[in-house]
Amino acid sequence: MTADWMHSIANALVTARMTGAPAALTPEVLARLDDEAGIRVQQLTLERLGARVVGWKVAVMPDGHVIAAPIIDRLLLHSPATLPTIVCGLGGIECEIAFLMGRSLDERREALFTRDEVAASINSACAAVEVLHSRLPNGTNSPRSALLADMLSNGALIVGAPLDRWSNIDFKKIAVEFAVNGNVVISRRGGLASGDPLGGVAALANHLARRGTPLLAGQYVTTGSYTGVHLASPGDEMVVSFAGFSELRLKFDPPRQAT
């Protein structure tokens, strides 16, 4: 049985999603969360939203610990995309590489999924942008378990056109460019901390298997930022280019004029 206080946290996070205001949660309540409880709150939130999981974001900590959060159907967009203000949230933009699963990794087994098995299960790769939007009172400065409960601050995932032949790309040194309103603000080679986005997919597949949650065909996996976090503003138009991939375009809705 799930404790009442976990239900209360999920209810507050759902309300925050609907209103755009921070969740009415005290530090004392959030301090009760550990990672397992944070994952349970994710599940409760999905149930209350009636949402379908269409992707995952994953991060592998320096100590090897894996944290992950689902991305829901209403927050998956395809380039070119325009985001309403309530989705823009913090205005945090992360330029990433995402993978689309072509085959489910849902076997219940003792052995880990190998890197080759995971690679063979991927349908395509694409440029992606994650928009950060924390529903927590202290935003991304909150404890890790609270961030987990809030889906790791996922506000939206925008994906570009798929690339089927991605296996020969050097993701450690790939060129990436990020432009805002026609001005290039980031141009570099590489930038992903691990240098290995495929490794993130493998880590996620095994993390989910241990939880008894399959990684399904048709789900996207986004694997971390090459460009850090850029803060965008309402009305900004952005273009993301990774070498070898179709460019991705998105825009934040401009501020509404007072009437």
C-alpha positions, 0 to 999 in steps of 0.5 A: 500500500502506498503511503498517503503522503506520497499520494499528496505529493503526486496530487500537488505535482499534478496541480502544478502541471495544470496551473503552472504554479510551483507545487504546494510542498514543504521541504519537510514533506519532500525530505521524506522521499528516497529514490524508491518513493520518488519513483512511486510518485512518478507512477502515481502522477502518471496515473492521475494524468492518464498519461502514456509513457512515450520516452525516458530521460536518463542520467548516469551519476559519477558513481554509476547510479542510474536515475531516470524519468518517463516522458509523457505523450502530451509532452513529446513534440516533433520539430518544428514545434512551438511551445506554450508558455505553461510548458516553457517553465524555467526556459531551460534548453538542453541539446541532446541526442535521442534514440527511438527504440525499434524493439522492446527490451522487456525480457525478465532475466538475470543477465544484463542487456549488453551494449550490442543487444541494445544497439540492435534494438534501436530503430533510429537516432535524432537531434532532440531538445529537452525543455526543463520545467520544475514543478518544485518550490525550490526548482532544480535545487531540490534533493535528488529524490524530489527531482525524481518525483517531478520527472527530473524536471522534464517539461517537454521533449522535441525530436527531430527527423530520424536518422537510420544510419547512426552507428558510425557517428562519433558521438564523443566528437560530434559537432553541435551548434545552437542558435537563438534568434539567428545568433549562434550562442554555442558551437562546439565538438562534443560536450556530453559528459560521458561522451557515450549516449548509447551507454546511457540507453544500455544503462536505462534498459538494465535499470528499468529491467531491475524495476520490472518496467520494460523499455518498449518499441516506439519509446524515445530515450534522451541521453543528456545535454551536449550544451549544458543548460541555456535559458531561453525567453518567451518569443525566442526562436531556436535552431539546433544542428548536430552534424549528420542530423537534420536540424531541429527548430523550436519556438517559445510562444511570445508573451501575451500583450495586456489588453 
